[in-house]
């Protein structure tokens, strides 16, 4: 039997626009539907559509023309009184009581809303605190770092003294230039000294920043003159932690690096330069006017303040012109090219954190969108479930607004409560993040809920509530369940189509988040497969700082390292001990120095090759687990013997291709006075600047000879102890051994070597965890959405399912139809999600490593997970459909 063809829903809305059919028009609509079915069968759809439109308009005109002009209403709907405020207030209170008695729907809406708001709070607070909060200086947007680039090397933040002098004299677009360098300050007496990160600054730097101390004064030009009394500025944190916030400290002396130093000022609590880690500032007594200073010695970080009326583009052009003049005037020093650029200092502070924050902000927006769709779906399904009740209210004359008010109260109660819970959860996450200080995120101490964050919560609440209301309450005409000529779910086709569209949208958004997490998993997997060039397992590291005038000579420092190594080697369970100036994967590994081999000894400084130099002591390669060809350093490599060096594999293959580098010679700088060193070993490559970057050329010089070959012996060093003992036991032995060598030496940064290497994953691990959390919540919301949609479908089609079962359809067929529907919606959502995922992945390409933007395993994995979640969510509705009894379903339908 061919089913009767009903007019499309859009055609009925258009014919009776605005407001839909009411009163007498409902009976007219029933007649029009019957005639429409006959005409469509005889004349086709187009002619039937036109006939329906003309007849509907004519019927409405006839009813308007014959309707008596009286205030007495004719229809039951018109009998409804106006909706005064008092009555509305009573209805809202009654609806809230109903929510309190039956809170399940409101709880579902609140939980869904809370997830979206919590993600929004966390990411909005992080972005505003880290990126949007200005630096705590005067007019910080006009402060720039000057970066340099020599030849094919990477951009560097260091300049030489002659370059600083030329910039200060030649670039007039900047009001002032200043310089700084990093150091270490030992604050306190010899037994209880604290090791604090410090900054050496030129005299004009604080004036350039416009920074004023909270107590005392800032530095003046005289403080940087040779022979001046030593002075220091302390951070507010050090002042409170080390000196109990004593206001009388200003003007008094403290022990700083073993010398009596006058405290001239205390900086404000919010001051940070260049970041929060620096707690001590001292004048840098550089001879900036020295005409013999080397242009190849880059160690000074240069900061400039742009003039108040100067366009940054004008300043860039002038900087480029001055740079070109320097490169031309000193061609021997810049044979391979010399470039400079000005970079906003906030970008320097943020480093590589801006892109991950943008990515996580996008993820939070997607999660909020999923929550919006899910709330809309829950409200729409709730409306379908209460359709008969709402229809009866309308039929009894309550009016559409009053009939839908209970659903609106239920929905908004869940939305508002969810927004409050989400804000509290986000605040808790921010507190945890501030205390745990995730690696790789600068300015973490600024995290908190600000007025801007609360504004974002309000906007999120308004967006979710408005969108959910519009999507769920759209088409608020007479519910299909009580319209003449309709039964059951047939009149709710538009509701189901809208629900299906929401499910597809939700799955597409969840696919985007899940695939992003998959890309980060694949990225970290690629990084884990990279050979770090070391064996960090079972190695404990620590920083050791000898202090006092006794270590001013190179021989005293070498002897300290020798005695320390002997004491540590004698500890039970220790197999190898080594020292080094820096640790791999712990920030910058050594410095870039010009060097010469025998084939390049005729080249000038601008032509000579550059490599990273690292200073290491005997036993270093064995303790770090670095494979060697040849040998490493031993106690026999003394200053009065043959000078030696070790190069890494990259340097050996680049400068001695096709032959062994062992036995070759090199020397630092390009000065004929520098002594030659013989290469005695080739070490495996260490990706010292990050696992995602190729190893640079590196050469190692022994600390026992470095004062001869490089004119410098490090005092403070890192010690590496390879041991079979537990880290806690070994740390205690390390402290005791150091105390036996020198009780005044400071021991700090004790940690397993594996933690140092793990820090190389930094921001990527943070990004992975946040994306994975967002992706997991997105999967949960997608599952809830599919579950709610399928349950509503089963509830509204119980009669149809009962009839089909009565006519002999098997239970498997009924369940299979639901599963096929879910499968179709999920595949459509995944197809849409693939397009969104590829587009979103292009925004995170800088975070990826070894993974293409179009990565089939990540996309296929995300689609598989989503499909599994959707099918699992359909099992409950499918089981509910299988339990439908034909007679009970027909009896319930009436």
C-alpha positions in Angstrom: 0.0 0.0 0.0 1.5 3.3 -1.1 1.7 5.8 1.9 -0.1 9.1 1.6 2.2 11.9 0.6 2.0 14.8 3.1 3.0 18.4 2.2 6.6 19.1 3.1 7.1 20.9 6.4 8.7 23.9 4.7 5.7 24.2 2.3 3.3 24.4 5.2 5.4 27.0 7.0 5.6 29.1 3.9 1.9 28.8 3.2 0.8 29.9 6.7 3.7 32.3 7.4 4.0 33.9 9.9 3.0 32.0 13.0 1.8 28.8 11.4 -1.8 27.5 11.3 -4.0 28.2 14.3 -7.6 28.0 15.2 -9.9 27.5 12.2 -6.9 27.1 9.9 -6.0 23.8 11.6 -9.2 22.3 10.2 -8.5 23.9 6.8 -5.0 22.4 6.9 -6.4 18.9 7.3 -8.6 19.3 4.2 -5.7 20.8 2.2 -3.4 17.8 3.1 -5.9 15.3 1.9 -6.5 17.1 -1.4 -2.7 17.7 -1.8 -2.0 14.0 -1.6 -4.5 13.3 -4.5 -3.2 16.2 -6.7 0.4 15.1 -6.2 -0.5 11.6 -7.3 -2.3 12.9 -10.4 -0.4 16.1 -11.4 3.1 15.8 -9.9 4.9 17.6 -7.0 5.4 21.0 -8.5 1.8 21.6 -9.5 0.6 20.2 -6.1 3.0 22.6 -4.3 1.6 25.6 -6.3 -2.0 24.6 -5.7 -1.4 24.2 -2.0 0.2 27.7 -1.7 -2.7 29.4 -3.6 -5.4 27.5 -1.6 -3.8 28.2 1.8 -3.5 31.9 1.1 -7.0 32.1 -0.2 -8.4 30.2 2.8 -6.6 32.6 5.2 -8.0 35.6 3.3 -11.6 34.2 3.4 -11.3 33.6 7.2 -10.0 37.1 7.8 -12.8 38.6 5.8 -15.6 36.8 7.6 -14.2 36.9 11.1 -16.4 39.1 13.3 -14.8 42.2 14.6 -15.2 41.6 18.2 -12.9 41.4 21.2 -14.3 38.0 22.0 -11.9 35.4 21.0 -13.1 32.4 18.9 -10.3 29.9 19.3 -9.2 28.1 22.4 -5.7 29.6 21.9 -7.1 33.1 21.8 -8.9 32.5 25.1 -5.5 32.6 26.8 -5.1 35.8 28.8 -2.2 38.1 28.6 1.0 36.8 30.3 1.5 39.3 33.2 4.8 39.5 35.0 3.4 38.1 38.2 2.0 35.0 36.5 5.3 34.5 34.7 7.2 34.7 38.0 4.9 32.1 39.5 5.4 29.8 36.5 9.2 30.2 36.7 9.1 29.4 40.5 7.0 26.3 39.8 9.3 25.2 37.0 12.3 25.5 39.3 10.6 23.3 41.9 10.0 20.8 39.2 13.7 20.9 38.3 14.6 20.3 41.9 12.3 17.3 42.1 13.5 15.8 38.7 17.0 17.2 38.1 18.3 14.6 35.7 17.8 16.7 32.5 19.2 19.8 34.1 22.2 17.9 35.5 23.0 16.6 32.0 22.9 20.1 30.6 25.0 21.4 33.5 27.7 18.8 33.1 27.9 19.5 29.3 28.0 23.2 29.8 30.6 22.9 32.6 33.0 21.1 30.3 32.9 23.8 27.6 33.1 26.7 30.1 36.0 25.1 32.1 38.0 24.7 28.9 37.2 28.3 27.9 38.2 29.6 31.4 41.5 27.8 31.4 42.6 28.7 27.9 41.3 32.3 28.0 43.1 32.9 31.3 46.3 31.3 29.9 46.2 33.4 26.7 45.3 36.6 28.5 47.9 36.1 31.3 50.8 34.9 29.1 50.2 36.7 25.8 48.0 39.7 26.4 49.3 40.9 29.8 51.8 43.7 29.1 55.4 43.4 30.4 55.7 45.3 33.7 57.7 48.2 32.4 57.0 51.7 31.1 55.5 51.5 27.5 56.7 47.9 27.0 55.5 47.7 23.4 58.3 49.9 22.3 61.1 47.7 23.8 62.9 45.5 21.2 65.6 42.9 21.3 68.3 43.3 18.6 69.2 39.9 17.1 72.1 39.1 14.8 72.8 36.5 12.2 76.2 35.5 10.8 76.3 33.8 7.4 74.2 30.6 7.5 74.0 30.3 11.2 70.7 30.7 13.1 69.5 34.0 14.5 71.2 34.8 17.8 70.4 37.1 20.6 74.0 38.1 21.3 76.1 40.9 19.9 79.7 42.0 20.4 80.9 45.2 22.0 81.8 47.0 18.7 78.4 46.1 17.3 76.7 47.5 20.3 78.7 50.7 20.0 77.9 51.1 16.3 74.2 50.5 16.9 74.2 53.1 19.8 75.9 55.7 17.6 74.2 55.0 14.2 70.6 54.1 14.8 68.8 57.3 15.8 65.3 55.7 15.8 65.9 54.3 19.2 66.1 56.5 22.2 68.5 54.3 24.1 70.3 51.0 23.9 71.3 48.8 26.8 72.9 45.4 27.3 72.8 42.5 29.7 74.2 39.0 30.3 73.3 36.1 32.6 75.2 35.2 35.7 75.0 33.5 39.1 74.9 35.3 42.5 75.8 33.6 45.8 73.9 35.6 48.4 74.9 35.1 52.0 77.8 34.1 54.1 80.1 31.1 53.2 78.1 28.5 55.0 74.5 29.4 54.1 74.8 31.1 50.8 71.9 30.8 48.3 72.6 30.4 44.6 70.4 32.8 42.7 70.1 33.5 39.0 71.4 37.0 38.4 71.7 39.5 35.5 74.6 41.7 34.7 73.2 45.0 33.2 74.8 48.1 31.6 74.2 51.3 33.4 71.5 52.7 31.2 69.3 49.5 31.0 66.9 50.2 33.9 66.4 53.8 32.7 65.7 52.4 29.2 63.0 50.1 30.7 61.5 52.9 32.8 61.8 50.6 35.8 61.8 52.1 39.3 62.6 50.3 42.5 59.9 50.0 45.2 62.5 50.9 47.8 65.8 52.8 47.3 67.2 53.8 43.9 68.1 52.3 40.6 71.6 52.0 39.0 73.4 55.2 37.9 76.2 55.6 35.4 78.8 55.8 38.2 77.9 52.3 39.4 79.3 50.7 36.2 82.7 52.5 36.4 85.8 50.5 37.2 86.7 50.8 40.8 83.2 51.7 42.0 81.8 50.1 45.1 79.8 47.0 44.3 76.0 47.5 44.4 73.1 45.3 43.8 69.3 45.4 43.2 67.2 42.6 44.7 63.8 41.2 43.6 60.9 41.5 46.0 60.9 37.7 46.3 64.5 37.5 47.5 63.9 40.5 49.8 61.1 38.6 51.5 62.5 35.1 51.4 66.1 35.8 52.4 65.8 39.0 54.4 62.3 38.8 55.9 61.2 41.9 54.1 63.4 44.1 56.2 62.8 47.8 55.0 66.2 48.8 56.5 68.1 46.5 54.2 68.5 49.3 51.6 71.8 50.9 52.1 73.3 48.0 54.1 75.8 45.5 52.8 75.2 41.8 52.1 77.6 39.1 51.0 77.4 38.7 47.3 79.8 36.2 45.7 82.0 36.5 48.7 82.2 40.3 48.6 80.5 43.0 50.7 78.0 44.6 48.4 75.6 47.5 49.0 71.9 46.9 48.4 70.7 50.1 46.7 67.1 49.1 45.9 64.3 46.5 46.0 62.3 46.0 42.8 58.5 45.9 42.8 56.7 42.5 43.1 55.5 42.6 39.5 58.9 43.5 38.0 60.5 40.8 35.8 63.4 41.2 33.5 64.0 39.4 31.4 61.8 36.9 33.2 60.7 35.8 36.7 63.7 33.5 37.2 66.1 36.5 37.6 66.2 37.7 41.2 69.4 39.7 41.4 70.7 42.5 39.2 74.3 43.9 39.3 76.1 46.6 37.1 78.1 45.2 34.3 81.5 47.0 34.2 82.2 46.6 30.5 84.7 48.8 28.6 82.3 49.7 25.8 84.7 52.2 24.3 87.5 49.7 23.9 88.7 50.0 20.3 90.4 46.6 20.4 87.3 44.6 21.4 86.7 41.7 19.1 83.7 41.7 16.7 83.6 37.9 16.7 83.0 37.7 20.5 79.2 37.7 20.7 78.1 37.7 24.4 76.1 40.9 24.9 72.3 40.9 24.6 71.2 44.3 23.3 67.8 45.9 24.0 66.6 49.2 22.6 63.6 51.5 23.2 62.0 52.8 20.1 61.3 56.6 19.9 57.8 57.6 20.9 56.9 58.9 17.5 58.9 56.5 15.4 57.2 54.0 13.1 58.8 50.5 13.6 59.1 50.1 9.9 61.2 53.2 9.7 63.4 51.9 12.5 63.8 48.6 10.7 65.0 50.4 7.5 67.5 52.5 9.5 68.8 49.4 11.3 69.2 47.5 8.0 71.2 50.5 6.6 73.5 50.7 9.6 74.0 46.9 9.5 74.9 47.1 5.8 77.5 49.8 6.6 79.0 47.7 9.3 79.2 44.6 7.1 80.9 46.7 4.3 83.3 48.6 6.6 84.4 45.4 8.4 84.3 42.9 5.6 87.0 40.8 7.1 84.8 40.1 10.1 81.6 39.6 8.1 82.9 37.8 5.1 79.9 35.4 5.1 77.3 38.1 5.7 75.9 39.9 8.7 72.3 40.7 9.4 70.3 42.2 12.3 66.6 42.4 13.1 64.5 44.0 15.8 62.1 41.7 17.6 59.4 42.8 20.2 60.6 41.8 23.6 57.3 40.1 24.4 58.0 37.7 21.6 61.4 37.0 23.1 59.8 36.2 26.5 57.1 34.0 25.0 59.6 32.1 22.8 57.9 29.1 21.2 54.9 29.2 23.6 52.7 31.4 21.4 51.9 28.7 18.8 51.0 26.0 21.3 48.7 28.5 23.1 47.0 29.4 19.9 46.5 25.7 19.2 45.1 25.0 22.6 42.9 28.1 22.3 41.5 26.7 19.1 40.9 23.3 20.9 39.0 25.1 23.7 36.8 26.9 21.1 36.0 23.6 19.5 35.2 22.0 22.8 32.9 25.0 23.6 31.2 24.5 20.2 30.7 20.8 20.9 29.2 21.7 24.3 26.9 24.2 22.5 25.7 21.5 20.0 25.3 19.0 22.8 23.2 21.3 24.9 21.1 22.2 21.9 20.6 18.5 21.2 19.6 17.7 24.8 17.1 20.6 24.8 15.7 19.6 21.4 15.3 16.0 22.4 13.7 17.1 25.7 11.2 19.1 23.7 10.3 16.1 21.6 9.9 14.0 24.7 7.5 16.5 26.2 5.8 17.3 22.9 2.3 15.9 23.8 2.4 17.8 27.2 3.3 21.0 25.4 0.6 20.5 22.8 -2.0 19.9 25.4 -1.0 23.1 27.1 -1.4 25.0 23.8 -4.7 23.4 23.0 -6.0 24.3 26.5 -5.2 28.0 25.7 -2.0 28.6 27.6 -0.2 30.1 24.7 3.1 29.0 23.1 5.3 31.0 25.3 3.8 29.8 28.6 3.7 26.2 27.3 7.4 26.2 26.5 8.4 28.1 29.6 9.0 25.0 31.8 11.4 23.6 29.2 13.2 27.0 29.0 13.6 27.2 32.8 15.0 23.6 32.9 17.4 24.4 30.1 18.7 27.7 31.4 18.9 26.3 35.0 21.3 23.7 33.7 23.2 26.2 31.6 23.7 28.7 34.4 24.6 26.1 37.0 27.0 24.5 34.5 28.7 27.8 33.8 29.3 28.3 37.5 30.7 24.8 38.0 32.9 25.2 34.9 34.3 28.5 36.2 35.1 26.8 39.5 36.7 23.9 37.8 38.7 26.2 35.5 39.9 28.2 38.5 41.0 25.0 40.2 42.9 23.9 37.1 44.6 27.3 36.9 45.7 27.1 40.6 47.2 23.6 40.0 48.9 24.8 36.8 50.4 27.8 38.6 51.8 25.6 41.4 52.9 22.7 39.2 54.5 25.1 36.6 54.2 23.0 33.5 57.5 23.0 31.5 57.7 25.2 28.5 55.1 27.8 29.5 56.5 31.2 30.3 54.9 33.7 32.7 53.1 30.8 34.5 52.9 32.8 37.7 50.5 35.2 36.1 47.8 32.6 35.6 44.5 33.6 37.2 40.9 34.6 36.6 40.8 38.2 35.5 37.8 40.4 34.5 38.5 39.5 30.9 38.2 35.8 31.7 34.9 36.4 33.5 33.7 38.3 30.5 34.6 35.3 28.3 32.5 33.1 30.6 29.6 35.4 30.3 29.9 35.5 26.5 30.2 31.7 26.4 27.0 31.4 28.6 25.1 33.8 26.3 26.3 32.0 23.1 25.4 28.5 24.4 22.1 29.6 25.8 21.0 31.6 22.8 22.1 29.0 20.2 20.5 26.2 22.2 17.3 28.1 22.5 17.1 29.0 18.9 18.0 25.5 17.7 15.7 23.7 20.2 12.7 26.0 20.1 12.7 26.7 16.4 9.4 26.1 14.7 7.3 26.6 17.9 4.0 25.9 16.2 1.6 23.3 17.3 3.5 20.1 18.1 3.2 17.5 15.5 2.0 15.0 18.0 -1.4 16.6 18.3 -1.9 18.0 14.8 -4.8 16.6 12.8 -3.8 14.0 10.3 -0.5 13.0 12.0 0.4 10.3 14.3 3.6 9.6 16.3 6.9 10.5 14.9 5.8 11.2 11.3 5.0 14.8 12.1 8.4 15.3 13.9 10.5 14.7 10.7 12.0 18.2 11.0 12.9 17.7 14.6 14.7 14.4 13.7 16.4 16.1 10.8 17.6 18.9 13.0 18.8 16.3 15.6 20.7 14.4 12.9 22.4 17.6 11.7 23.5 18.3 15.3 24.9 14.8 15.7 26.9 15.1 12.5 28.2 18.6 13.5 29.2 17.3 16.9 31.0 14.3 15.5 32.9 16.5 13.0 34.1 18.8 15.8 35.0 15.9 18.0 36.9 14.4 15.0 39.0 17.6 14.7 40.0 17.5 18.4 40.7 13.8 18.4 42.8 13.9 15.3 44.8 16.8 16.7 45.5 14.7 19.8 46.5 11.9 17.5 48.9 14.1 15.6 50.6 15.1 18.9 50.8 11.4 19.9 52.5 10.6 16.6 54.8 13.6 17.0 55.9 12.5 20.5 56.3 8.9 19.2 58.6 10.3 16.4 60.6 12.2 19.0 60.9 9.2 21.3 62.4 7.3 18.4 65.1 9.9 17.9 68.4 8.7 19.3 69.5 11.3 21.9 73.1 10.2 21.6 73.3 9.5 25.4 72.3 6.9 27.9 70.7 8.9 30.8 69.4 5.9 32.7 71.0 5.5 36.1 72.8 8.9 36.0 72.3 11.6 38.7 73.3 15.2 37.8 74.0 18.2 40.0 75.4 21.7 39.8 78.4 22.4 42.0 79.6 25.9 42.6 83.0 26.5 44.4 83.3 30.0 45.9 85.8 32.3 47.3 89.2 33.8 46.3 90.8 30.4 46.6 89.4 29.4 43.2 90.5 32.4 41.2 93.3 30.5 39.6 92.8 27.9 36.9 94.9 25.4 38.7 92.7 25.6 41.9 89.6 24.9 39.9 91.2 22.0 38.1 92.3 20.5 41.4 88.8 21.0 42.9 87.3 19.1 40.0 89.9 16.3 40.4 89.3 15.9 44.1 85.6 15.9 43.7 85.7 13.2 41.0 87.9 11.1 43.2 85.6 11.4 46.2 82.5 10.6 44.1 84.2 7.6 42.3 84.9 6.1 45.7 81.2 6.1 46.7 79.5 2.6 46.7 77.7 1.8 43.5 79.3 4.5 41.4 80.8 3.3 38.1 81.6 6.6 36.3 81.9 10.3 37.2 82.3 13.2 34.9 82.0 17.0 34.9 81.0 19.5 32.2 80.2 23.2 31.8 76.7 22.4 30.5 74.3 19.5 30.3 72.8 18.3 27.1 69.2 19.2 26.7 69.4 21.7 29.6 69.0 25.0 27.8 71.9 26.2 25.6 74.7 23.7 25.3 78.0 25.6 25.1 78.8 28.6 22.9 79.3 29.1 19.2 83.0 29.9 18.5 85.1 30.4 15.4 87.7 27.6 14.9 90.3 26.6 12.3 91.6 23.3 11.0 94.7 22.9 9.0 92.9 23.5 5.7 91.2 26.7 6.8 94.0 28.3 8.9 94.5 31.0 6.2 90.9 32.3 6.5 89.9 35.4 8.4 87.4 35.6 11.1 84.6 36.2 8.7 85.4 33.2 6.6 86.4 30.7 9.3 83.9 28.0 10.2 81.9 28.1 13.4 81.0 25.3 15.8 79.7 24.9 19.3 82.3 24.4 22.0 81.7 22.4 25.2 84.1 22.0 28.1 84.1 18.6 29.8 86.3 16.8 32.3 87.8 13.3 32.4 85.1 10.6 32.5 82.4 12.8 31.0 81.6 10.7 27.9 81.6 7.5 29.9 79.3 9.0 32.6 76.9 10.5 30.0 76.8 7.3 28.0 78.1 8.9 24.8 79.5 6.4 22.3 83.0 7.2 21.1 85.3 6.4 18.3 88.8 6.8 19.7 89.0 7.9 23.3 87.6 10.5 25.7 89.4 12.7 28.2 91.5 11.3 31.0 93.4 12.6 34.0 96.5 12.3 31.9 95.4 15.2 29.7 97.3 17.8 31.6 98.0 21.4 30.8 101.7 20.8 30.3 101.1 17.9 27.9 99.7 17.4 24.4 96.5 19.5 23.9 93.5 17.3 22.8 89.9 17.7 21.7 87.0 15.5 20.8 84.5 16.3 17.9 81.1 15.0 17.3 80.1 12.9 14.2 78.5 15.9 12.4 81.6 18.0 12.7 83.9 15.1 11.7 81.9 14.3 8.5 81.5 18.0 7.6 85.1 19.1 7.9 87.0 15.9 7.4 84.8 14.1 4.9 85.9 10.7 3.6 88.6 10.2 6.3 88.9 9.7 10.1 88.9 12.9 12.1 91.0 11.2 14.8 94.6 12.5 14.5 93.5 15.8 12.8 94.1 19.2 14.4 92.0 22.3 15.2 92.3 25.5 17.2 89.8 28.0 18.6 89.4 31.5 17.2 91.4 32.4 14.1 94.4 33.7 16.0 97.8 32.2 15.1 98.7 32.5 18.8 96.0 29.9 19.7 97.6 26.5 20.2 96.7 23.5 18.0 94.7 20.6 19.6 94.8 17.1 18.3 91.5 15.3 17.9 91.6 12.0 19.9 88.0 10.9 19.6 84.7 11.3 17.6 81.6 11.3 19.8 78.1 10.4 18.8 75.8 13.3 17.9 73.8 14.8 20.7 70.8 16.9 19.6 71.7 19.3 22.3 69.3 22.1 21.2 66.3 19.8 21.1 65.3 16.3 19.8 63.6 17.9 16.8 66.7 19.7 15.6 69.7 18.2 13.9 72.9 18.1 15.8 75.2 21.1 15.2 79.0 20.7 14.8 80.3 20.4 18.4 83.9 20.1 19.7 84.9 19.3 23.2 87.9 20.5 25.1 89.0 19.1 28.5 88.6 21.3 31.6 92.2 20.2 32.6 93.5 22.1 29.5 90.9 24.6 28.6 92.8 27.5 30.2 95.6 26.9 27.7 93.5 26.1 24.6 90.6 28.6 25.2 92.0 30.8 28.0 89.1 29.7 30.4 88.5 27.1 33.0 84.9 26.8 34.4 84.5 27.1 38.1 80.8 26.1 38.4 80.2 22.8 36.7 77.7 20.1 36.3 78.6 16.7 37.7 77.3 13.4 36.2 77.4 10.3 38.4 76.5 6.9 36.9 75.4 4.7 39.7 73.4 1.6 40.5 72.0 3.1 43.7 68.7 4.9 44.2 68.6 8.6 43.4 67.8 9.7 47.0 70.6 7.6 48.5 73.0 8.9 45.9 72.0 12.5 46.5 72.9 12.2 50.1 76.3 10.6 49.2 76.9 13.4 46.7 76.3 16.1 49.3 78.7 14.4 51.8 81.4 13.9 49.2 81.2 17.5 48.1 81.4 18.7 51.7 84.6 16.6 52.2 86.2 18.4 49.3 85.0 21.9 50.3 82.3 22.6 52.9 81.7 26.0 51.4 80.9 24.7 47.9 77.2 25.0 46.9 75.3 22.0 45.6 72.0 22.6 43.6 69.8 21.3 40.8 70.1 17.6 41.9 68.0 15.6 39.5 68.2 12.4 37.4 69.6 12.8 33.9 66.4 11.3 32.5 64.5 14.3 33.8 66.9 16.7 32.0 66.4 14.9 28.7 62.6 14.6 29.2 62.5 18.4 29.4 63.4 18.4 25.7 59.8 17.4 25.0 58.6 20.5 27.0 55.7 22.3 25.3 54.8 19.3 23.1 54.0 17.2 26.2 51.9 20.0 27.6 50.1 20.4 24.3 49.6 16.6 24.1 48.1 16.3 27.6 45.7 19.3 27.1 44.6 18.2 23.7 44.1 14.6 24.9 42.0 15.9 27.8 39.9 18.0 25.4 39.7 15.1 23.0 38.5 12.7 25.7 35.8 15.2 26.8 34.8 15.7 23.2 34.4 11.9 22.8 32.3 11.8 25.9 30.1 14.6 24.7 29.7 13.0 21.3 28.7 9.7 22.9 26.1 11.5 25.1 24.8 13.3 22.0 24.4 10.1 20.0 22.8 8.4 23.0 20.3 11.2 23.5 19.4 11.3 19.8 18.8 7.6 19.5 16.9 7.3 22.7 14.5 10.1 21.5 14.1 8.4 18.2 13.2 5.1 19.9 10.8 6.9 22.3 8.9 8.7 19.6 8.7 5.6 17.3 7.7 3.0 19.8 4.3 2.6 18.1 6.0 2.1 14.7 8.5 -0.4 16.2 5.6 -2.2 17.8 3.7 -2.4 14.5 6.8 -3.7 12.7 7.4 -6.3 15.4 3.7 -7.4 15.2 4.1 -7.8 11.4 7.0 -10.1 11.9 10.1 -8.0 11.8 12.9 -9.5 13.8 14.6 -7.9 16.8 17.9 -8.0 14.9 16.4 -6.0 12.1 15.1 -3.3 14.4 18.5 -3.0 16.1 20.4 -3.1 12.8 18.3 -0.2 11.5 19.3 1.9 14.5 23.0 0.9 14.1 22.9 1.7 10.4 21.5 5.1 11.2 24.2 5.8 13.7 26.8 4.5 11.3 25.6 6.8 8.5 25.6 9.9 10.8 29.0 9.0 12.2 30.6 8.5 8.8 29.1 11.8 7.6 30.5 13.6 10.6 33.9 12.0 10.2 34.0 13.0 6.5 33.3 16.6 7.5 35.8 16.3 10.4 38.6 15.2 8.0 38.3 18.5 6.1 38.2 20.5 9.4 41.1 18.4 10.8 43.4 19.0 7.9 42.6 22.7 8.0 43.3 22.9 11.7 46.5 20.9 11.4 48.0 23.5 9.2 47.8 25.9 12.2 50.0 23.6 14.3 52.6 22.6 11.7 55.3 24.3 13.8 54.5 21.9 16.7 54.6 18.7 14.7 57.7 16.7 14.1 58.0 13.8 11.7 54.3 13.8 11.0 52.6 15.3 7.9 49.5 17.5 8.2 47.6 14.9 6.2 48.4 11.9 8.4 46.3 8.9 7.5 47.0 6.9 10.8 46.0 9.9 13.0 42.8 10.5 10.9 41.9 6.8 10.7 42.5 6.4 14.4 40.3 9.3 15.3 37.5 8.1 13.0 37.8 4.6 14.5 37.6 5.8 18.1 34.6 8.1 17.2 32.8 5.3 15.4 33.3 2.9 18.4 32.0 5.5 20.8 29.0 6.2 18.7 28.1 2.5 18.2 28.5 1.9 21.9 26.2 4.8 22.7 23.6 3.2 20.4 23.6 -0.1 22.2 21.3 1.3 25.0 18.7 2.6 22.6 18.9 -0.6 20.6 18.3 -2.7 23.7 15.4 -0.4 24.6 13.9 -0.9 21.1 14.2 -4.7 21.4 12.1 -4.6 24.6 9.2 -2.9 23.0 6.0 -5.0 23.2 3.7 -4.4 20.2 0.4 -4.3 22.2 1.8 -2.1 24.9 3.3 0.3 22.3 0.0 0.6 20.4 -2.0 1.0 23.6 0.3 3.8 24.8 0.0 5.6 21.5 -3.7 5.6 21.8 
